[in-house]
Amino acid sequence: MIDGILKLLSIKTNKSLLLIYKIIAWPLYKRSNNPFILFDLILNDESKLNGIKITDDMLEELIKIINIRMGQKPLKIKRFFKLTCFNFYGIDAIKESLLNGEKKGTQNIPVKFRIITSPLYECYINTTINYQDQGIKIMNEALLEVENTIKMKGGNFICKSKFIGEKEIN
């Protein structure tokens, strides 16, 4: 993967591949035995390239190529649960609990709920692989808020199954 990125950079900037290796790859190998990890870190923090003598146009092109080749892959985390409330509050309690759960989401990792068939609901988060742990944590907080709110109103909450991507987790 690293060789492909550097070869594409060589083609796009009209520089020899040997020069690209001298300027970028070999100094990165001196910092770390695995420049793949450094390239991944460069996506979030360009300061990882400090100390490497690279022109601005090469840097800009390198970051574009890294984003295309190693960009963050989307991930959908979802959980199914049953939510019921058969007392006076009824659907208003369900609505309130779902809205309170959505408030636990952040701008980068929003929490969404959708009805499958009453009383089965789905909580889902669209995030990236890099933020999978944060996404799971936020989802658990949101579902805990839904459970607390519905139980305060006299309803029931039963968690069913959890999926990360297409894989079911118990």
Secondary structure, DSSP 8 states (H G I E B T S, - for coil): -HHHHHHHHHHHHT--HHHHIIIIIHHHHHH-S-HHHHHHHHHH-GGGGTTS---HHHHHHHHHHHHHHH---EEEEEEEEEEE--SSSHHHHHHHHHHHHHTT--SSS--EEEEEETTEEEEEEEEEGGGHHHHHHHHHHHHHHHHHHHHHTT-EEEEEEEEETTEEE-
